[in-house]
């Protein structure tokens, strides 16, 4: 469960369904989440990124492109560079 993507709303904790495939954890999502954790992207922000349309040339949501991990990993790193406040950047 520590590898699972969680979102926090009020006092509740929720697990987005995009991380499951046929009732088991979808490994590409877990790998992206581990990368997001390393990049210091909060759970809720990562979950929102997964369902938001990426800029061109991808122009699709990460949840719809899990077969293109190199592109998603690069897009997540670029997002982290834009998202993080200056004092948190490496």
N, C-alpha and C positions, 0 to 999 in steps of 0.2 A: 504494500500500500504506500510506502514512502515514495515510490517512483510515480505514483498516480498524480495526474493533474487535478488540482482542487481549485474551486473558486469559493470565495467567502462573501456571503451577503448577510449583513446583520450578524446574528448569532449562529447562522446556519453555515454548513459546509456542504458543497455540492460537487459532484464529479461529472464533468461534461461527457456526453455519450460519444463524442467523436473519437475518444481514445479507446473505444471498444470495437472489435470486429468479431462477429459470431460469438459474442459472450466472453471473449478473452481480450486482454490488453493488446492493442495494436502497436507493435514494436517501433515503427517509425515515429509515432507520436511520442512515445516514451523517450526515444533518442533525442528528439527535438526539445522535449521538456528538460532533459538533463543538460542540454546545451544552454537553454534559457536560464536554468539555475546557475550555471557557471558564469553566464553573462549578467547575472544579478537582475534578471527580469522577473518581477513578481508574478505569482500564479495567475491572478485575475487578468493581468496585462497579457500574459502569454495566451490565455484562453481566448481573449478578444482578438489577438493577432491571428490565431488559428482560423477564425471565421471571417476575417476581413480580407477584402480583395487586395492583392499585392499590386504594387506599381508595375507598369509595363517593363519588360516585355511579357511577364508572366500573366498579368491581368486576370488572375484566378485566385481563389482562396486556398491557403495551405491545406485545409482538410480535403480539398479536391485534387491535390497534387502530390500525395504521399509517395508516389512512385518516382519522384524526382528529388531525392534527398539532397544532392549537391546544390541544386538551386535553392531549396528551402533553407539549408544550413547557411548559405551565403546571405539570403534575404533576412534571416533571423539575426545574423551578426550585424548587418547593415541597420536593421531596425533598432537593435540594442545601442548602436552608436548614436542614433538620432534620439532615442528615448531617454537614455540615462542622463541625469544632470551632469554637468561638467566635472564636479568633484568626485563622481563615481567612475568616471572613465579611466581606463588604464593609460 
